[in-house]
Amino acid sequence: MTVFTASGFIGRLWRRAASAGLGLALAAAGATAAHAQLRVDISGVGATQYPIAIADFAGAISATSVPEVIRADLTRSGQFRLISASGAGLDVQSKIDYGTWQARGADYLAYGTVAQNGSQYTISYRLVDNVRKAELDQATYSGTEAELRRISHRIADRIYEKITGVRGVFSTRIAYVLQTSNGYELQIADADGQNPQVMLRSKQSIISPAWSPDGSRLAYVSFESGKSVIYVQTLATGQRQPVANYKGNNSAPAWSPDGHRMAIVLSRDGISQIYTINTDGSDLRRVMRSPLIDTEPRFTPDGQSLVFTSDRGGSPQIYKVPAGGGDAQRLTFSGSYNISPRISPDGQQLVYVTRRNGAFRIASLALNSGSEQILTDGPDDQSPSYAPNGMQVLYSAIQNGRSVLAVTSIDGRVRQTLSVLNGKVREPAWGPFTD
């Protein structure tokens, strides 16, 4: 369990490091395939569900995988109700009988064709509105067989956006730390938990992964040298560099929206305080001075402020301060323990870990009204991270004694569990849009 004290909340970093061995291994090409896939379980449905049929795509043998991925993506959102398209026999040139599909209960229909030419595939898709009797979208993609899954996610994103008006996140990625009997792995995977890749292996603890705004780099804290050091690693090459290696703890990296600076936490003066620094490690600036712990900073979307956790009021609560320094404003008032703030992409909501009745749960706060909603049940939910469209929150959890990643919709109605079979998975971070 997390405890917010100088020897607990900050000290947990050292406990994680002390339990690990020595050594570090980087993947030579920047990433290696991970052995364990994350399995997805879904519960609940959204307040509004759109009835849609996803017909089998005509063409090459690999065509069957495309609609399967699209169906799984839309189902995971909890916002779509799948209508059977069995026996449709459609291809991308088919003329659609809107009335027949509407009678089957499908307000929307997606269909397409996959054509193969050697090792290359061409995927064409259409989306129609059966109620309005109109085509909503069409697109054509090309790629290898290995790229079909990524293309399928992109089509699912297009369908999601055309119907809901909100950009889809199925083609985004997540990062997390997997602890096994052999040590720690920093992994990235597709948003559905598939295609995991190892970015870093270490016998010592890895914590606090944070995506750069363009999705090309990860910042994280590694204990490989026997103390906490903040690194930035380029995903495409595996190249990395230390950004903060000062006396004491170096922790909690968070990128500015423009990707030029980071907020970090240093204990160089004996107590954890917030600083900003260029991403190459230059121009260190202290944000403010506090007699107690200030930690877990995150930039607001406009880059003008930081939200952070502090026990300056006698218990851990969440505050906001100008990024250049100034007076801090308290944001959370419900409960005596609120930590790990994350601001929504539109700057209107805050999610965080709250302790209620002995359980650690994920809560959401509307910043304009101060209205709070508890999104999860506990008992040990940690490290919330918004999807880049702000519609879901990724977090780590203990469920039935297992360490898992989980996702909740922002209204708490739909939940997914991404479970792994061979280790403890924690410290998740949802990556940004990249195109």
Protein Blocks (a to p, Z undefined) as FASTA:
>chain_A
ZZddfklmmmmmmmmmmmpcedddddfkopacdfbdcddddedjdfbdcdddddddehjf
klmmmmmmmmmmmmmnopaccddfehklpafkbccdfklmmmnopabdcddddddehjbc
cdddddddfklopafbdcdddddfklmmmmmmmmmmmmmmmmnopacfklpccddddddf
kbccdddddfkopaiacfbdcfbdcehiacdfklpaccdddfklopacdddddfklopac
dfbdcehjdehiacdfklpaccdddfknopacdddddfkopaiacfbdcfbdcehiacdf
klpaccdddfknopacdddddfkbpadddfbfghjbdghiacdfkopaccddddeehiac
dddddfknopacdfbgbjbdghiaddfklpaccddddeehiacdddddfkomaccddddf
kbccehiacdddfZZ
